[in-house]
Structure formats: structure tokens, C-alpha cells
């Protein structure tokens, strides 16, 4: 039976609109609505009110979702900068990897063994003293062993030259660099690395070694160790 | 049979179900096209964003008010673009850019059907609801969340269930009056 008091009738209508009434009650409600325009308009009022409330709630969720999605979109200018930085970053990483790969694989180059002008410094061998001349010969023998690939023998000869007292610093340093290379090629990483460190730390070197070649050797020693 | 994107959006917005998902789908499908179309009328990207959002809200109101016939002459995309254009003109008029708006209109006018603007003229449900008092808004929201009168009484600290029911009725009647006065 449709309630007589306003409040209960309002809730009865809510139940009717939500499909919560029994079949008999539903039919009773529809019959009353057909016969009673005031009751019909009451039903419409409840229907409209809840539709406004539901639509308002839907719009709030809709607005919140759009606002959230908009805030996650990166502005176009920022997107462009990010793209440029990404490309530059990727290129830098690729270049760094390529450079490390180059250092790790490119052979270490030594001065021309046939005629090392830097060691002789244009001096006429005929004008050298006996001791100096013999030391030069040992040095060039070392270079010849390097060319043959006999690195332990080359190392022994360069070690002899480097240990000779009274030579010009330039010549001693050249012998050390060649010794370092021979040790490296002979697989004596520890001694080669120690010598390389000594050469690299020298601030007043008379015999200049190429930093790139030193880096190649350093990386390759680390790689092989 | 699986619903198309447009069918899902319209069904969800009409039935007030999966609204967040529908909004996300609408955004993913049409936002970029709509925004770049609006950028043909207004220069500022942030204005274009605001206009695009307003156009989507107008689309929602259209769906809520009178439904949206997917078999009719206007598809969702067409409706959004046309609404976007009209909203952009309103925006430009507001900013006293009428001259530029007219020029842009003559260059870009299309044969797309005009959306009906009834939804724009009457206050939206959202606007009406926001004019309700805070207490009424809170009470109705609790019922919309599916709470029953005893829970609402407890949450809001109302003296009796009878009062909760009476307040609910009063708030809903007020809402209806605000909308239709």
C-alpha cells in the first residue's frame, strides 16, 4: 500500500525508480500514477532530483579525470627538449662506448723502430762515446726484438738500457716506455701497469709519450687482467 | 557483441557507470585531434587545453541531457570538433578577439552539423549541485556512494534516522528547484 505520509511516500517512489518494489507494489504504483496526476508529478520530481545528483557526480568524476590526464601530459616545448636531450644522451653514451671499444681494441703504436729520431735526437752515432754507442745498440736491438715479436727478449734489453746510469733523461725515459710496451706485449701486466703509472705521473718528462697510446695500454691492461 | 569506443563512452556517461574509464577513453581517442584543431583558432596551448576540456564537458552534458544518437548525422568526433570551434569563438569573443575569430571562421568553416546548444543554455547538473549548501552536498554524496540512512546518520552525526530521511528529501527537492527555477 502506497504510504500516506510524505516522507515514506518519497522513499517508496525512490524504491520504485530503483526497481526495488515487489511486482504487486510496482503495479499499484503505476496504477496510482495513471489515476493521480499529483502522484505522477511527485514521481517525476524524485526522478529529476536524483538524475541531477547523479549527473553532477558523473561530471565531477569526468572533470577530475580530464584534469588528471591533462596534468600528466608534458607540454610540447618540454617534449621537444626531452627528445633533444634523449638523442644527445644516447649519442654521448654511444660515442663513449665506441671510444672505450677503440681504446680496448686498437693496437698501441710505438715510434718507428727503423729510425727513431726522437731517441737519437739527430746526433751522429759516430760522434757518440763508446758507452753511449753500445747502449744505443742495445736499444735498437730491443726494437728489433719488438718487431720480431720476441717481447721477453725485448723487455730484457730495454730493462738493461733503462738501468744504465749516466744516460740523458730523454734516452732513459724512451727506454722505459719501450720496456713498458714490451712487458705489456709479453703479458706481464703488473709490471707494465706499474711502469705505465710511473710514466704517466711524470710531469717534467723529457721524452713525450702520446697520452692516447698510454690510455690504450691502460684500458687493455685492465681488460686483460 | 563488443561495444565500439564511442558506444562504450556514451553508454557509460548515460548510465553513470565506468565514468572514469569513459573519460580516459574519450581523452585517449579525441584529445590530441581536438586540441590541435582548436590550436588553429587560438594561439596559446594552455588556452587550447582549457577549450578542449570545456568542449568535452559540453559533450558530456549533451549526452546527459538528451542522449547521443550514434546513428545520427553527428559522430562523436564531429560533435567535439564543432563544439571545440564554437567554444574557441566564445573564448575569443570574451578576449575581444572577435575580428580574428571571424577571419578564422571564414577560413575554416566546415559543413559539420552544429551541435544543439540547449545543454549550454541551461545550468548543468554539476553547476546546480555546486549551488547546494555544503551539508546537503555531503549528505547526497553519501547516498550516491550507496550508504543507507543509519550509516549516514552515524557519519554526519544527525540525531535520528528520521531526520536523515527528512533532510535527504529536503535537499533533493531543493536541488530540483534550483535546476528548474
HADDOCK unambig.tbl for C-alpha pairs under 7 A between the chains (distance, minus, plus):
assign (segid A and resid 7 and name CA) (segid B and resid 166 and name CA) 6.57 0.50 0.50
assign (segid A and resid 48 and name CA) (segid B and resid 176 and name CA) 6.56 0.50 0.50
assign (segid A and resid 49 and name CA) (segid B and resid 172 and name CA) 5.38 0.50 0.50
assign (segid A and resid 49 and name CA) (segid B and resid 173 and name CA) 6.63 0.50 0.50
assign (segid A and resid 49 and name CA) (segid B and resid 175 and name CA) 6.16 0.50 0.50
assign (segid A and resid 49 and name CA) (segid B and resid 176 and name CA) 4.94 0.50 0.50
assign (segid A and resid 52 and name CA) (segid B and resid 125 and name CA) 4.95 0.50 0.50
assign (segid A and resid 53 and name CA) (segid B and resid 125 and name CA) 6.96 0.50 0.50
assign (segid A and resid 53 and name CA) (segid B and resid 129 and name CA) 6.76 0.50 0.50
assign (segid A and resid 55 and name CA) (segid B and resid 64 and name CA) 6.84 0.50 0.50
assign (segid A and resid 55 and name CA) (segid B and resid 125 and name CA) 5.87 0.50 0.50
assign (segid A and resid 55 and name CA) (segid B and resid 126 and name CA) 6.90 0.50 0.50
assign (segid A and resid 56 and name CA) (segid B and resid 125 and name CA) 4.86 0.50 0.50
assign (segid A and resid 56 and name CA) (segid B and resid 126 and name CA) 3.96 0.50 0.50
assign (segid A and resid 56 and name CA) (segid B and resid 129 and name CA) 6.23 0.50 0.50
assign (segid A and resid 58 and name CA) (segid B and resid 16 and name CA) 5.98 0.50 0.50
assign (segid A and resid 58 and name CA) (segid B and resid 19 and name CA) 6.44 0.50 0.50
assign (segid A and resid 59 and name CA) (segid B and resid 126 and name CA) 6.22 0.50 0.50
assign (segid A and resid 61 and name CA) (segid B and resid 19 and name CA) 6.76 0.50 0.50
assign (segid A and resid 61 and name CA) (segid B and resid 20 and name CA) 6.33 0.50 0.50
assign (segid A and resid 62 and name CA) (segid B and resid 19 and name CA) 6.41 0.50 0.50
assign (segid A and resid 62 and name CA) (segid B and resid 20 and name CA) 6.16 0.50 0.50
assign (segid A and resid 62 and name CA) (segid B and resid 23 and name CA) 5.72 0.50 0.50
assign (segid A and resid 65 and name CA) (segid B and resid 20 and name CA) 6.11 0.50 0.50
assign (segid A and resid 65 and name CA) (segid B and resid 23 and name CA) 6.47 0.50 0.50
assign (segid A and resid 65 and name CA) (segid B and resid 24 and name CA) 6.92 0.50 0.50
assign (segid A and resid 66 and name CA) (segid B and resid 23 and name CA) 6.80 0.50 0.50
